Amino acid sequence: MTRRLEFTVPPAYDGRKVVHFLRGEAGCSYTLVRSLKTKEDGILLNGARARTIDRLRAGDRLAITLRDGMGGAEPDGTPSVPLLYEDDDIAVYDKPAGMACHPVRGMQSGTLANVFARDCRAREQEAVCRLMGRLDRDTSGAVVIAKNAFAAAALTGQVEKTYRALVTGAPEPRAGTVDAPVGQPDRADPRRRVVPDGKPAVTHYETLAEYPGYSLVRCTLETGRTHQIRVHMAHLGCPLLGDALYGGDRALIGRHALHCAGVSFTHPVSGVSLTVRAPFPKDMQKLAPDCAQTW
């Protein structure tokens, strides 16, 4: 897929080099700039091919041309997945529980990346699947995919996620912050733990509703450690319903009850602030029917 982005050079970059603008104002990664240099129309200044060392003048028109070929996952017959938002740079899918985000050894099909590849092929487009944060296989909800390297560089580390979880009992206090490092003491054991020498991990939570034996909790993260919410809720004595790995009861739901309810980010091209929400999944909605619309 080919995407051309155009910029007007502001007065602050008058007399500075093209590379300074691309790495600064435009927000291009070092890797992307290197790639653009090799393309005939990768960097255009007022319609002519430009070098990264060329000087700019205020009001100049600088354009970059992004080209992607198919890479990674192959299109397959995986059932379609709802698209919550899509434009030339970004796609946001509502990933169902039970679907992995990307292929791994021994599982090359049936993933969200395969779905994205098929959807691109159907539109006669080619794009690499650049996941802006993964969800565990059994976690449902919003997943952001950048369609080009420019969008990926701008969105990396900039997507804020809001989760909803059904947890055993009710956390005490009902709202608060868990600031506890998470690590994997035994590499042969997939479970993570709160351990003194783990990586910093911070989870903010708020109890939205309480039911007999469990509650609905909203979680937001400052960090993105593997299994972070699952580990932190278990650390509070409130493992997620269905989360057998961390002591959760599977009597009410057959998977860990965690859903990415929405994502917020600044669009890498338009600069508009966007929030995209994913509907409460049916298996969790059955256990919290009065909270289906709670954000």
Long-range contacts (C-beta under 8 A, 24 or more apart in sequence): 1-67, 1-68, 1-120, 1-125, 1-126, 1-127, 1-147, 1-148, 2-65, 2-66, 2-67, 3-65, 3-66, 3-67, 3-88, 3-89, 3-147, 3-148, 3-150, 4-63, 4-64, 4-65, 4-66, 5-63, 5-64, 5-66, 5-150, 5-269, 6-61, 6-62, 6-63, 7-61, 7-62, 7-63, 8-59, 8-60, 8-61, 8-62, 9-56, 9-57, 9-58, 9-59, 9-60, 9-61, 9-62, 10-58, 11-58, 13-56, 13-58, 14-56, 14-57, 14-58, 15-55, 15-56, 15-57, 16-55, 16-56, 17-52, 17-53, 17-54, 17-55, 17-56, 18-43, 18-45, 18-50, 18-51, 18-52, 18-53, 18-54, 18-55, 18-56, 18-62, 19-52, 19-53, 21-56, 21-62, 22-52, 22-62, 22-64, 26-62, 26-64, 26-150, 27-150, 27-153, 27-154, 27-268, 28-64, 28-150, 28-153, 29-149, 29-153, 31-149, 32-149, 32-150, 32-153, 35-149, 36-64, 36-65, 39-65, 39-67, 41-65, 64-150, 66-148, 66-149, 66-150, 68-126, 68-127, 68-128, 68-147, 68-148, 68-149, 69-126, 69-128, 70-117, 70-120, 70-121, 70-126, 70-127, 70-128, 71-128, 71-129, 72-102, 72-103, 72-113, 72-117, 72-128, 72-129, 73-102, 73-103, 73-108, 73-111, 73-113, 73-114, 73-116, 73-117, 73-129, 74-108, 74-109, 74-114, 74-117, 75-114, 75-117, 75-118, 75-120, 75-121, 76-109, 76-110, 76-114, 76-117, 76-118, 78-109, 78-110, 78-111, 78-114, 78-115, 78-118, 80-115, 80-119, 81-112, 81-115, 83-119, 84-142, 84-276, 84-277, 84-278, 85-274, 85-276, 88-147, 88-269, 89-146, 89-147, 89-148, 89-150, 89-151, 89-267, 89-268, 89-269, 90-144, 90-145, 90-146, 90-147, 90-151, 90-155, 90-267, 90-268, 91-116, 91-119, 91-144, 91-145, 91-147, 92-142, 92-143, 92-144, 92-145, 92-263, 92-276, 93-142, 93-143, 93-145, 94-140, 94-141, 94-142, 94-278, 94-279, 95-135, 95-139, 95-140, 95-141, 95-142, 95-143, 96-140, 96-281, 97-137, 97-138, 97-139, 97-140, 97-255, 97-281, 97-283, 98-137, 98-138, 98-255, 99-137, 100-137, 101-131, 101-134, 101-135, 101-137, 101-143, 102-129, 102-131, 102-134, 112-143, 112-145, 116-145, 132-156, 132-159, 133-159, 133-161, 133-224, 135-260, 136-227, 136-256, 136-258, 138-255, 138-256, 138-258, 139-256, 139-258, 139-259, 139-260, 140-258, 140-259, 140-260, 140-278, 140-281, 140-284, 141-259, 141-260, 141-261, 141-278, 141-281, 142-260, 142-261, 142-262, 142-263, 142-276, 142-277, 142-278, 143-260, 144-263, 144-265, 144-276, 146-268, 150-268, 150-269, 151-268, 151-269, 153-268, 154-266, 154-268, 155-265, 155-268, 158-265, 158-266, 159-263, 159-264, 159-265, 160-220, 160-263, 160-264, 160-265, 161-220, 161-221, 161-260, 161-262, 161-263, 162-218, 162-219, 162-220, 162-260, 162-261, 162-262, 162-263, 162-264, 162-295, 163-218, 163-219, 163-220, 163-221, 163-229, 163-258, 163-259, 163-260, 163-261, 164-208, 164-216, 164-217, 164-218, 164-219, 164-258, 164-259, 164-261, 164-280, 164-284, 164-294, 165-216, 165-217, 165-219, 165-229, 165-233, 165-240, 165-257, 165-258, 165-259, 166-214, 166-215, 166-216, 166-217, 166-240, 166-241, 166-242, 166-253, 166-257, 166-284, 166-287, 166-288, 167-214, 167-215, 167-217, 167-233, 167-238, 167-239, 167-240, 167-241, 167-257, 168-213, 168-214, 168-237, 168-238, 168-239, 168-240, 168-241, 168-248, 168-249, 169-213, 169-214, 169-215, 169-237, 169-238, 170-207, 170-210, 170-214, 170-215, 170-238, 171-205, 171-207, 171-215, 171-217, 171-233, 171-236, 171-237, 171-238, 172-236, 174-206, 174-207, 175-205, 175-206, 175-207, 176-204, 176-205, 177-202, 177-203, 177-204, 177-205, 178-202, 178-203, 178-205, 178-232, 178-235, 178-236, 180-232, 180-235, 182-225, 182-226, 182-227, 182-228, 182-231, 182-232, 184-226, 190-245, 191-227, 191-245, 191-246, 192-225, 192-226, 192-227, 192-228, 192-230, 192-231, 193-231, 194-231, 194-232, 194-235, 198-225, 199-223, 199-225, 201-225, 201-228, 201-231, 201-232, 203-228, 203-229, 203-232, 205-232, 205-233, 208-291, 208-294, 209-288, 209-290, 209-291, 209-294, 211-287, 211-288, 214-241, 214-252, 214-287, 216-288, 216-291, 216-294, 218-261, 218-294, 229-258, 230-256, 230-258, 241-287, 252-287, 253-283, 253-284, 253-287, 254-283, 255-283, 257-283, 257-284, 257-287, 259-284, 261-295, 262-295
